[in-house]
Every structure is written in C-alpha cells, then in structure tokens.
Amino acid sequence: YLQVVIRRSKLVQTNWALTYLSKTTGLRILPYMVSIQLNKQHICGGFLISAQWVLTAAHCWNSRCQSLTVVVGALDLRKSNIWNHIGVKHCIPHLQSSTRPYRNDIMLLMVSNCIHLNNNVQLIPLPKGGEDGTANRVCSVMGWGRQWTNGSPSARLLEAKVLIENKQKCHYGWGDEYIDSQMICYDSGGPLVCGGTAVGITSFGDLSNCNSRLKPNVYTKISAFLPWIKKNMRYVNRVCFNYPATDGTQACGNITR
C-alpha cells in the first residue's frame, strides 16, 4: 500500500497512486483546492489558507507572477468558468528555495481580490507548531496530476489515501540524493492532508516510477515554515497596503523573502 515518511526536518515523503473523486463528494471534501494556471493552462496545485492567500510549492514559481490565475471551486478544470478564475497580485517564493537540490520548496500567492467562501470554496487549517503526520496514520494527497508514469495530467480532481510510516524507508531510498524538476511525476504544489490539516506540500519524486517503493515522493513539511508563512503574510499587508499604491505596486509584484 501507499506510504508517507518524514525526511530530515523539512520534508515529508510518500508513495501514491491517484483515484478519481466523485462529482458529488469532491467539492464538499476538498473545497480548499485551487488550480494555479498560466494562460489558462494548469501548472500546479495549491490550497487556500485564507481568503487572500494560497500556499503552494516554490518550484511552481513563474517570473510573470501577475500573469497567473487561481481557479477555485473546480472539480473538472474543463468545466471551470470565468467566475472561478482569480488573478494573482503577489508571489512570495522562499528566498532560499532551490531545485538542485530541492530546498525550502514553499511559496505564498496573494490573490487580487478576496475569495468569496461558500460550500464549495473553503480554507484548510495549517498545523500548529510541531504538528505533523505520525506513523501508521492514514492521510490524503490530491491534485490534478498524472495517474501513472508517463501519463497525462488529469483534468479532474484526484485523491489518494496514504499511510504514514517511519523515516528509515525514505533515508534508504534517497540517501543524500535530490532530484531536479524533471523527476516530478505528479501534480506539484498540492497538499498532504492529515485529519483535516495541511501538513505537507507536494515537492518532488521519481519520474521513472510514480509508485516507486524505493524512492518515495517528497513533500515540504509545513510546520517547519510556520514562522516564514506568518512573517511574510504580515509583511505584505504592511508594506503593500500602508504605503501609496504606486510604491506598493512597484515593491510587491514579485516578492522573494
């Protein structure tokens, strides 16, 4: 079966295969999921942590931040309408994020308008300090990713159940090896959810085998970045909105901290 393990201080890893959600349950169960898009094409998953903020992976970063949109309340991306699409105002990838090796793979997106919350669009809580998935706990991963190695991304929202295991299996599989962006074989940026709380962000894995038992897929450990998340949300609110609009626009379109 599927496994998740903790790797070092800031990564959570997992083997997983995705299964379809039904239309009747998808939006009720996963109302926090968003599709991050460029030119109306899905590039990454993300999730709502407030009415103005989306959390995702830093490797989803695009220098054309304000060309990005997020799609909320969507189960099937082929059926999303213009009212689901919201512009991105500010992008804040972690200052020390990298893909060779993968480090600090986390990013905040601030949307241009507050998102209206309803039954199909809701927030997901972040972990409290030190709260992570524990061994033998069943959690979930979700997104619009590939269902098998070399497969095409799914237009429908998918979910898989995973089981938390101990870290030894991950250390055995990866050691000190880190994989570049070409090794990703699933929908990046989406959450690892345990007990209704987002504890991880999809980061990287083995493109040659999506369900590798030897090299589990990797998730950024959210609890390790709680101070960074809170600091940067406060920073944008202070710098971008307590100064004249022109200064805020110039300073805050693309923010790296």
PASEBA-1860 file (N, C-alpha, C; in nm, 3 decimals):
! residues 257
1> YLQVVIRR> 0.081/-0.119/0.000/0.000/0.000/0.000/0.085/0.126/0.000 ~ 0.022/0.241/0.012/0.092/0.368/-0.004/0.154/0.413/0.127 ~ 0.265/0.481/0.116/0.339/0.514/0.236/0.385/0.659/0.236 ~ 0.389/0.719/0.352/0.446/0.853/0.371/0.549/0.844/0.481 ~ 0.664/0.907/0.462/0.764/0.907/0.568/0.821/1.047/0.583 ~ 0.873/1.078/0.700/0.936/1.207/0.725/1.083/1.199/0.683 ~ 1.130/1.297/0.606/1.270/1.302/0.565/1.334/1.429/0.619 ~ 1.434/1.414/0.704/1.503/1.527/0.766/1.403/1.619/0.833
9> SKLVQTNW> 1.432/1.748/0.836/1.349/1.837/0.918/1.238/1.903/0.841 ~ 1.246/1.906/0.706/1.152/1.989/0.633/1.082/1.915/0.519 ~ 1.091/1.782/0.515/1.032/1.709/0.405/0.948/1.593/0.455 ~ 0.838/1.569/0.385/0.754/1.453/0.409/0.746/1.377/0.279 ~ 0.757/1.244/0.279/0.761/1.169/0.155/0.654/1.061/0.150 ~ 0.621/1.020/0.027/0.513/0.923/0.010/0.521/0.849/-0.122 ~ 0.475/0.724/-0.125/0.439/0.656/-0.249/0.290/0.677/-0.268 ~ 0.243/0.694/-0.391/0.099/0.710/-0.408/0.055/0.692/-0.551
17> ALTYLSKT> -0.070/0.647/-0.568/-0.138/0.642/-0.696/-0.272/0.710/-0.675 ~ -0.320/0.782/-0.775/-0.439/0.864/-0.757/-0.565/0.793/-0.803 ~ -0.676/0.823/-0.737/-0.806/0.768/-0.775/-0.905/0.882/-0.790 ~ -1.002/0.865/-0.881/-1.099/0.970/-0.906/-1.190/0.995/-0.786 ~ -1.223/1.121/-0.765/-1.328/1.160/-0.672/-1.458/1.168/-0.750 ~ -1.567/1.141/-0.683/-1.696/1.160/-0.750/-1.732/1.308/-0.749 ~ -1.815/1.348/-0.842/-1.856/1.488/-0.851/-1.932/1.532/-0.728 ~ -2.009/1.442/-0.669/-2.094/1.480/-0.556/-2.014/1.499/-0.428
25> TGLRILPY> -1.900/1.432/-0.417/-1.824/1.444/-0.292/-1.700/1.531/-0.306 ~ -1.649/1.550/-0.429/-1.522/1.619/-0.446/-1.518/1.757/-0.387 ~ -1.616/1.842/-0.421/-1.610/1.980/-0.375/-1.643/1.993/-0.227 ~ -1.725/1.905/-0.176/-1.755/1.912/-0.033/-1.632/1.872/0.049 ~ -1.557/1.773/-0.002/-1.444/1.722/0.073/-1.318/1.806/0.053 ~ -1.299/1.861/-0.066/-1.175/1.931/-0.099/-1.200/2.074/-0.144 ~ -1.276/2.152/-0.070/-1.311/2.288/-0.114/-1.195/2.386/-0.105 ~ -1.084/2.343/-0.045/-0.967/2.430/-0.029/-0.871/2.420/-0.148
33> MVSIQLNK> -0.894/2.325/-0.239/-0.802/2.305/-0.352/-0.817/2.413/-0.457 ~ -0.704/2.459/-0.511/-0.706/2.554/-0.622/-0.613/2.503/-0.732 ~ -0.645/2.541/-0.854/-0.558/2.516/-0.969/-0.486/2.646/-1.001 ~ -0.353/2.643/-1.004/-0.273/2.760/-1.042/-0.248/2.749/-1.192 ~ -0.282/2.855/-1.266/-0.279/2.848/-1.412/-0.202/2.964/-1.473 ~ -0.142/2.936/-1.588/-0.076/3.036/-1.671/-0.133/3.023/-1.812 ~ -0.188/3.131/-1.864/-0.253/3.129/-1.995/-0.361/3.020/-2.002 ~ -0.436/3.008/-1.893/-0.549/2.915/-1.882/-0.506/2.769/-1.882
41> QHICGGFL> -0.377/2.744/-1.859/-0.326/2.608/-1.852/-0.280/2.578/-1.710 ~ -0.326/2.465/-1.656/-0.289/2.425/-1.521/-0.139/2.398/-1.513 ~ -0.072/2.460/-1.415/0.071/2.434/-1.397/0.102/2.373/-1.261 ~ 0.018/2.400/-1.161/0.042/2.348/-1.027/-0.088/2.350/-0.947 ~ -0.092/2.269/-0.844/-0.199/2.278/-0.747/-0.159/2.371/-0.634 ~ -0.255/2.406/-0.552/-0.232/2.488/-0.434/-0.352/2.475/-0.344 ~ -0.350/2.545/-0.230/-0.463/2.535/-0.139/-0.480/2.664/-0.061 ~ -0.606/2.693/-0.028/-0.643/2.818/0.038/-0.614/2.811/0.187
49> ISAQWVLT> -0.538/2.909/0.237/-0.516/2.917/0.381/-0.580/3.043/0.439 ~ -0.627/3.133/0.353/-0.708/3.247/0.394/-0.784/3.293/0.271 ~ -0.870/3.393/0.288/-0.949/3.441/0.175/-0.863/3.514/0.072 ~ -0.738/3.545/0.106/-0.649/3.614/0.013/-0.520/3.539/-0.018 ~ -0.497/3.426/0.050/-0.367/3.360/0.038/-0.379/3.214/-0.004 ~ -0.291/3.176/-0.098/-0.278/3.038/-0.144/-0.137/2.990/-0.111 ~ -0.126/2.868/-0.062/0.005/2.808/-0.034/0.034/2.703/-0.141 ~ 0.157/2.703/-0.192/0.196/2.607/-0.295/0.347/2.586/-0.287
57> AAHCWNSR> 0.404/2.519/-0.389/0.547/2.490/-0.392/0.623/2.601/-0.464 ~ 0.745/2.630/-0.417/0.826/2.735/-0.479/0.868/2.699/-0.621 ~ 0.881/2.569/-0.652/0.922/2.534/-0.788/0.811/2.563/-0.890 ~ 0.692/2.599/-0.842/0.585/2.645/-0.931/0.602/2.792/-0.967 ~ 0.705/2.857/-0.914/0.731/2.998/-0.935/0.744/3.031/-1.082 ~ 0.679/3.140/-1.123/0.691/3.193/-1.258/0.718/3.342/-1.247 ~ 0.818/3.391/-1.320/0.856/3.532/-1.308/0.744/3.626/-1.350 ~ 0.649/3.575/-1.428/0.533/3.656/-1.466/0.422/3.634/-1.364
65> CQSLTVVV> 0.450/3.672/-1.242/0.358/3.646/-1.131/0.217/3.694/-1.161 ~ 0.205/3.816/-1.209/0.073/3.875/-1.228/0.004/3.825/-1.354 ~ 0.067/3.730/-1.425/0.000/3.661/-1.535/-0.068/3.534/-1.487 ~ -0.042/3.497/-1.361/-0.102/3.377/-1.305/-0.245/3.402/-1.261 ~ -0.325/3.296/-1.263/-0.458/3.299/-1.204/-0.474/3.174/-1.118 ~ -0.564/3.180/-1.023/-0.602/3.061/-0.947/-0.748/3.031/-0.975 ~ -0.778/2.903/-0.985/-0.915/2.858/-1.010/-0.965/2.790/-0.884 ~ -1.074/2.839/-0.828/-1.128/2.784/-0.704/-1.259/2.711/-0.733
73> GALDLRKS> -1.295/2.620/-0.643/-1.424/2.552/-0.652/-1.441/2.465/-0.774 ~ -1.331/2.413/-0.829/-1.339/2.334/-0.952/-1.309/2.187/-0.923 ~ -1.393/2.100/-0.976/-1.367/1.957/-0.973/-1.308/1.913/-1.107 ~ -1.365/1.964/-1.215/-1.319/1.934/-1.351/-1.275/2.065/-1.415 ~ -1.146/2.078/-1.445/-1.093/2.204/-1.498/-1.148/2.237/-1.636 ~ -1.199/2.138/-1.706/-1.258/2.164/-1.838/-1.391/2.237/-1.825 ~ -1.449/2.235/-1.705/-1.581/2.294/-1.686/-1.577/2.419/-1.599 ~ -1.458/2.466/-1.565/-1.450/2.587/-1.483/-1.491/2.708/-1.566
81> NIWNHIGV> -1.555/2.805/-1.502/-1.599/2.925/-1.575/-1.522/3.047/-1.527 ~ -1.546/3.158/-1.592/-1.468/3.279/-1.565/-1.481/3.325/-1.422 ~ -1.594/3.294/-1.356/-1.615/3.340/-1.219/-1.526/3.264/-1.121 ~ -1.474/3.148/-1.164/-1.385/3.071/-1.079/-1.241/3.121/-1.084 ~ -1.208/3.205/-1.181/-1.071/3.248/-1.205/-1.042/3.380/-1.133 ~ -0.936/3.381/-1.052/-0.900/3.499/-0.974/-0.753/3.531/-1.000 ~ -0.723/3.657/-1.024/-0.586/3.698/-1.053/-0.495/3.689/-0.932 ~ -0.366/3.678/-0.959/-0.263/3.675/-0.855/-0.195/3.811/-0.849
89> KHCIPHLQ> -0.187/3.868/-0.730/-0.130/4.002/-0.713/0.016/3.997/-0.671 ~ 0.049/3.907/-0.579/0.185/3.898/-0.526/0.228/3.753/-0.517 ~ 0.354/3.726/-0.550/0.414/3.593/-0.536/0.531/3.602/-0.439 ~ 0.536/3.513/-0.342/0.645/3.514/-0.245/0.706/3.374/-0.235 ~ 0.797/3.338/-0.327/0.871/3.213/-0.309/0.975/3.231/-0.199 ~ 1.009/3.124/-0.131/1.110/3.132/-0.027/1.243/3.178/-0.086 ~ 1.309/3.270/-0.016/1.434/3.328/-0.066/1.540/3.222/-0.091 ~ 1.540/3.116/-0.011/1.643/3.012/-0.023/1.591/2.886/-0.093
97> SSTRPYRN> 1.483/2.900/-0.167/1.431/2.783/-0.239/1.523/2.749/-0.355 ~ 1.534/2.620/-0.385/1.614/2.574/-0.497/1.560/2.439/-0.543 ~ 1.597/2.401/-0.665/1.554/2.272/-0.718/1.671/2.177/-0.740 ~ 1.792/2.224/-0.725/1.909/2.137/-0.741/2.009/2.167/-0.631 ~ 1.996/2.112/-0.513/1.890/2.020/-0.470/1.763/2.094/-0.430 ~ 1.654/2.016/-0.409/1.529/2.077/-0.362/1.545/2.120/-0.217 ~ 1.523/2.248/-0.192/1.527/2.301/-0.056/1.422/2.410/-0.042 ~ 1.361/2.419/0.075/1.268/2.529/0.106/1.165/2.549/-0.005
105> DIMLLMVS> 1.105/2.439/-0.048/1.014/2.440/-0.163/0.874/2.483/-0.120 ~ 0.859/2.613/-0.097/0.733/2.667/-0.047/0.713/2.809/-0.102 ~ 0.589/2.845/-0.131/0.559/2.977/-0.187/0.418/3.020/-0.147 ~ 0.405/3.149/-0.121/0.275/3.211/-0.095/0.231/3.290/-0.217 ~ 0.103/3.281/-0.250/0.042/3.364/-0.354/-0.069/3.446/-0.291 ~ -0.067/3.576/-0.315/-0.177/3.662/-0.270/-0.264/3.694/-0.390 ~ -0.393/3.665/-0.380/-0.484/3.689/-0.492/-0.526/3.835/-0.496 ~ -0.571/3.878/-0.613/-0.601/4.020/-0.634/-0.728/4.065/-0.562
113> NCIHLNNN> -0.820/3.972/-0.539/-0.944/4.004/-0.468/-0.972/3.897/-0.365 ~ -1.034/3.935/-0.256/-1.071/3.837/-0.155/-1.163/3.732/-0.217 ~ -1.136/3.607/-0.186/-1.216/3.496/-0.239/-1.341/3.480/-0.156 ~ -1.454/3.471/-0.224/-1.582/3.451/-0.155/-1.593/3.305/-0.113 ~ -1.603/3.281/0.016/-1.613/3.146/0.068/-1.758/3.099/0.067 ~ -1.777/2.973/0.029/-1.910/2.912/0.028/-1.894/2.762/0.049 ~ -1.998/2.684/0.021/-1.990/2.540/0.044/-1.883/2.473/-0.041 ~ -1.854/2.530/-0.157/-1.757/2.470/-0.248/-1.618/2.532/-0.240
121> VQLIPLPK> -1.604/2.641/-0.166/-1.475/2.711/-0.154/-1.451/2.741/-0.006 ~ -1.354/2.671/0.053/-1.328/2.685/0.196/-1.177/2.687/0.222 ~ -1.140/2.723/0.343/-1.000/2.725/0.385/-0.962/2.592/0.448 ~ -0.832/2.561/0.448/-0.783/2.445/0.522/-0.686/2.495/0.628 ~ -0.695/2.445/0.751/-0.604/2.492/0.856/-0.463/2.439/0.837 ~ -0.366/2.516/0.885/-0.227/2.472/0.887/-0.198/2.407/1.022 ~ -0.092/2.328/1.029/-0.061/2.261/1.156/-0.017/2.361/1.262 ~ -0.040/2.325/1.386/0.017/2.401/1.496/0.164/2.362/1.506
129> GGEDGTAN> 0.241/2.438/1.581/0.383/2.411/1.590/0.413/2.267/1.627 ~ 0.494/2.199/1.545/0.533/2.062/1.574/0.431/1.958/1.536 ~ 0.316/1.997/1.482/0.212/1.902/1.446/0.237/1.849/1.306 ~ 0.265/1.719/1.294/0.291/1.656/1.166/0.220/1.521/1.163 ~ 0.226/1.457/1.046/0.171/1.323/1.037/0.252/1.227/1.122 ~ 0.187/1.138/1.195/0.256/1.041/1.279/0.247/0.903/1.215 ~ 0.336/0.815/1.254/0.343/0.681/1.194/0.210/0.609/1.207 ~ 0.176/0.533/1.102/0.055/0.450/1.095/-0.073/0.531/1.086
137> RVCSVMGW> -0.062/0.658/1.050/-0.181/0.741/1.032/-0.215/0.750/0.883 ~ -0.344/0.738/0.852/-0.389/0.749/0.713/-0.413/0.895/0.679 ~ -0.351/0.942/0.572/-0.366/1.079/0.526/-0.405/1.078/0.378 ~ -0.414/1.196/0.317/-0.457/1.205/0.178/-0.367/1.301/0.101 ~ -0.349/1.273/-0.028/-0.288/1.366/-0.122/-0.387/1.388/-0.234 ~ -0.381/1.505/-0.297/-0.480/1.536/-0.400/-0.426/1.637/-0.499 ~ -0.488/1.640/-0.617/-0.447/1.735/-0.720/-0.498/1.693/-0.857 ~ -0.449/1.761/-0.958/-0.485/1.733/-1.098/-0.365/1.672/-1.169
145> GRQWTNGS> -0.298/1.579/-1.106/-0.173/1.525/-1.160/-0.191/1.401/-1.244 ~ -0.079/1.336/-1.274/-0.078/1.214/-1.354/-0.120/1.096/-1.268 ~ -0.183/0.998/-1.331/-0.229/0.879/-1.260/-0.129/0.765/-1.269 ~ -0.035/0.773/-1.364/0.066/0.669/-1.379/0.189/0.730/-1.446 ~ 0.300/0.657/-1.442/0.423/0.705/-1.503/0.402/0.735/-1.651 ~ 0.447/0.852/-1.695/0.435/0.898/-1.835/0.291/0.924/-1.877 ~ 0.199/0.924/-1.784/0.060/0.953/-1.817/0.038/1.103/-1.834 ~ -0.081/1.138/-1.883/-0.117/1.279/-1.899/-0.179/1.332/-1.771
153> PSARLLEA> -0.163/1.460/-1.742/-0.230/1.518/-1.624/-0.381/1.504/-1.636 ~ -0.445/1.486/-1.524/-0.590/1.471/-1.521/-0.658/1.607/-1.518 ~ -0.769/1.620/-1.591/-0.849/1.743/-1.584/-0.941/1.740/-1.463 ~ -0.961/1.621/-1.406/-1.048/1.606/-1.289/-0.964/1.596/-1.163 ~ -1.018/1.650/-1.055/-0.950/1.647/-0.927/-0.941/1.503/-0.877 ~ -0.823/1.464/-0.832/-0.796/1.328/-0.788/-0.751/1.327/-0.643 ~ -0.770/1.213/-0.578/-0.728/1.197/-0.439/-0.675/1.057/-0.417 ~ -0.578/1.043/-0.329/-0.529/0.912/-0.288/-0.512/0.911/-0.137
161> KVLIENKQ> -0.539/0.796/-0.076/-0.513/0.776/0.066/-0.371/0.723/0.083 ~ -0.299/0.772/0.181/-0.163/0.728/0.206/-0.145/0.697/0.354 ~ -0.048/0.612/0.382/-0.021/0.572/0.520/0.115/0.626/0.565 ~ 0.115/0.697/0.677/0.240/0.748/0.732/0.324/0.632/0.784 ~ 0.453/0.630/0.749/0.545/0.530/0.802/0.667/0.598/0.864 ~ 0.760/0.519/0.910/0.879/0.577/0.973/0.977/0.628/0.867 ~ 1.072/0.710/0.909/1.163/0.779/0.816/1.271/0.689/0.758 ~ 1.293/0.571/0.815/1.403/0.488/0.767/1.388/0.450/0.620
169> KCHYGWGD> 1.264/0.423/0.578/1.242/0.382/0.439/1.280/0.494/0.343 ~ 1.252/0.616/0.380/1.288/0.729/0.294/1.439/0.747/0.288 ~ 1.506/0.738/0.400/1.651/0.751/0.401/1.716/0.642/0.316 ~ 1.658/0.522/0.321/1.711/0.412/0.242/1.696/0.441/0.093 ~ 1.582/0.500/0.053/1.555/0.523/-0.088/1.634/0.638/-0.148 ~ 1.641/0.750/-0.075/1.702/0.870/-0.132/1.844/0.897/-0.083 ~ 1.874/0.860/0.041/2.003/0.898/0.096/2.019/1.049/0.088 ~ 2.131/1.095/0.037/2.154/1.239/0.020/2.124/1.286/-0.122
177> EYIDSQMI> 2.063/1.198/-0.201/2.032/1.235/-0.340/1.909/1.325/-0.346 ~ 1.914/1.427/-0.430/1.800/1.515/-0.453/1.771/1.515/-0.602 ~ 1.643/1.527/-0.639/1.600/1.512/-0.777/1.559/1.647/-0.835 ~ 1.596/1.674/-0.962/1.559/1.801/-1.025/1.414/1.796/-1.073 ~ 1.368/1.907/-1.133/1.226/1.920/-1.166/1.179/1.818/-1.268 ~ 1.266/1.760/-1.344/1.225/1.662/-1.443/1.185/1.530/-1.379 ~ 1.215/1.513/-1.255/1.180/1.389/-1.186/1.040/1.392/-1.127 ~ 0.972/1.504/-1.135/0.838/1.515/-1.078/0.738/1.444/-1.167
185> CYDSGGPL> 0.655/1.359/-1.110/0.560/1.283/-1.191/0.419/1.291/-1.133 ~ 0.388/1.402/-1.069/0.254/1.420/-1.013/0.225/1.569/-1.011 ~ 0.107/1.606/-0.964/0.065/1.746/-0.962/0.133/1.820/-0.848 ~ 0.226/1.906/-0.880/0.304/1.975/-0.779/0.221/2.081/-0.706 ~ 0.263/2.112/-0.584/0.204/2.223/-0.511/0.086/2.189/-0.425 ~ 0.022/2.076/-0.447/-0.095/2.039/-0.369/-0.058/1.992/-0.229 ~ -0.158/1.973/-0.143/-0.130/1.943/-0.004/-0.127/1.794/0.030 ~ -0.055/1.763/0.138/-0.069/1.637/0.209/-0.154/1.669/0.331
193> VCGGTAVG> -0.269/1.604/0.343/-0.368/1.639/0.445/-0.384/1.525/0.544 ~ -0.369/1.556/0.672/-0.388/1.458/0.779/-0.490/1.514/0.878 ~ -0.600/1.443/0.896/-0.701/1.486/0.992/-0.757/1.624/0.964 ~ -0.773/1.658/0.837/-0.829/1.788/0.801/-0.731/1.903/0.808 ~ -0.603/1.875/0.832/-0.499/1.978/0.840/-0.395/1.956/0.731 ~ -0.353/2.063/0.664/-0.248/2.053/0.563/-0.113/2.045/0.633 ~ -0.042/1.932/0.619/0.086/1.915/0.687/0.204/1.914/0.589 ~ 0.176/1.900/0.458/0.283/1.895/0.359/0.242/1.956/0.227
201> ITSFGDLS> 0.343/1.992/0.144/0.321/2.045/0.010/0.396/1.956/-0.089 ~ 0.327/1.908/-0.192/0.390/1.822/-0.291/0.514/1.889/-0.349 ~ 0.629/1.820/-0.346/0.753/1.879/-0.393/0.814/1.802/-0.510 ~ 0.870/1.682/-0.485/0.933/1.610/-0.596/0.929/1.460/-0.575 ~ 0.963/1.386/-0.682/0.962/1.241/-0.678/1.037/1.183/-0.796 ~ 1.015/1.056/-0.825/1.088/0.984/-0.929/1.002/0.971/-1.053 ~ 1.037/1.044/-1.160/0.959/1.041/-1.283/0.959/0.903/-1.348 ~ 1.064/0.825/-1.326/1.073/0.695/-1.391/0.978/0.593/-1.330
209> NCNSRLKP> 0.926/0.623/-1.212/0.833/0.529/-1.147/0.752/0.604/-1.043 ~ 0.629/0.642/-1.081/0.545/0.722/-0.991/0.516/0.651/-0.861 ~ 0.512/0.518/-0.863/0.477/0.442/-0.743/0.597/0.364/-0.691 ~ 0.714/0.423/-0.702/0.836/0.355/-0.661/0.833/0.321/-0.512 ~ 0.863/0.195/-0.482/0.874/0.155/-0.342/1.011/0.194/-0.285 ~ 1.105/0.222/-0.374/1.241/0.253/-0.329/1.263/0.401/-0.308 ~ 1.197/0.485/-0.390/1.214/0.630/-0.380/1.079/0.697/-0.362 ~ 1.037/0.714/-0.238/0.907/0.779/-0.212/0.906/0.923/-0.262
217> NVYTKISA> 0.789/0.971/-0.299/0.774/1.111/-0.338/0.792/1.201/-0.217 ~ 0.824/1.328/-0.240/0.868/1.418/-0.133/0.772/1.534/-0.114 ~ 0.746/1.567/0.010/0.660/1.680/0.046/0.733/1.775/0.139 ~ 0.718/1.904/0.118/0.771/2.004/0.211/0.691/2.000/0.341 ~ 0.760/2.001/0.452/0.696/1.991/0.583/0.653/2.130/0.629 ~ 0.522/2.155/0.632/0.469/2.290/0.656/0.505/2.343/0.794 ~ 0.501/2.258/0.894/0.525/2.307/1.031/0.662/2.373/1.046 ~ 0.759/2.329/0.965/0.893/2.388/0.971/0.896/2.531/0.918
225> FLPWIKKN> 0.790/2.571/0.845/0.787/2.702/0.781/0.677/2.793/0.835 ~ 0.615/2.756/0.945/0.508/2.840/1.000/0.556/2.982/1.030 ~ 0.672/3.003/1.091/0.718/3.141/1.114/0.735/3.218/0.982 ~ 0.788/3.152/0.879/0.807/3.217/0.749/0.673/3.257/0.688 ~ 0.575/3.169/0.697/0.442/3.198/0.641/0.381/3.319/0.711 ~ 0.381/3.319/0.842/0.319/3.428/0.918/0.392/3.559/0.895 ~ 0.525/3.555/0.894/0.605/3.676/0.875/0.576/3.740/0.740 ~ 0.569/3.661/0.636/0.552/3.716/0.502/0.410/3.763/0.475
233> MRYVNRVC> 0.312/3.698/0.535/0.175/3.748/0.522/0.163/3.885/0.589 ~ 0.226/3.900/0.706/0.225/4.030/0.775/0.301/4.134/0.695 ~ 0.414/4.095/0.638/0.499/4.187/0.562/0.423/4.247/0.444 ~ 0.355/4.164/0.367/0.282/4.213/0.250/0.171/4.306/0.293 ~ 0.098/4.271/0.396/-0.011/4.356/0.442/0.040/4.493/0.487 ~ 0.159/4.494/0.548/0.214/4.620/0.598/0.275/4.703/0.485 ~ 0.365/4.643/0.407/0.440/4.717/0.306/0.355/4.754/0.186 ~ 0.270/4.664/0.144/0.197/4.686/0.018/0.070/4.767/0.037
241> FNYPATDG> 0.021/4.780/0.157/-0.107/4.847/0.175/-0.102/4.966/0.268 ~ 0.008/4.985/0.339/0.021/5.103/0.425/0.102/5.214/0.360 ~ 0.138/5.196/0.233/0.211/5.295/0.158/0.133/5.331/0.032 ~ 0.169/5.440/-0.038/0.098/5.477/-0.160/0.094/5.362/-0.260 ~ -0.013/5.356/-0.338/-0.036/5.245/-0.430/0.079/5.225/-0.527 ~ 0.137/5.335/-0.576/0.246/5.321/-0.673/0.366/5.252/-0.610 ~ 0.399/5.290/-0.487/0.511/5.226/-0.419/0.481/5.079/-0.393 ~ 0.358/5.052/-0.350/0.320/4.914/-0.323/0.325/4.829/-0.447
249> TQACGNIT> 0.278/4.884/-0.557/0.278/4.809/-0.682/0.420/4.777/-0.727 ~ 0.509/4.876/-0.715/0.646/4.855/-0.758/0.720/4.757/-0.667 ~ 0.691/4.763/-0.539/0.767/4.683/-0.444/0.713/4.543/-0.428 ~ 0.587/4.522/-0.460/0.523/4.399/-0.416/0.471/4.309/-0.526 ~ 0.501/4.337/-0.652/0.454/4.248/-0.757/0.515/4.110/-0.744 ~ 0.647/4.103/-0.735/0.720/3.979/-0.714/0.805/3.996/-0.589 ~ 0.772/3.926/-0.483/0.844/3.941/-0.357/0.915/3.811/-0.326 ~ 1.043/3.817/-0.297/1.118/3.700/-0.255/1.178/3.728/-0.119
257> R> 1.140/3.647/-0.020/1.189/3.668/0.116/1.231/3.535/0.177
END
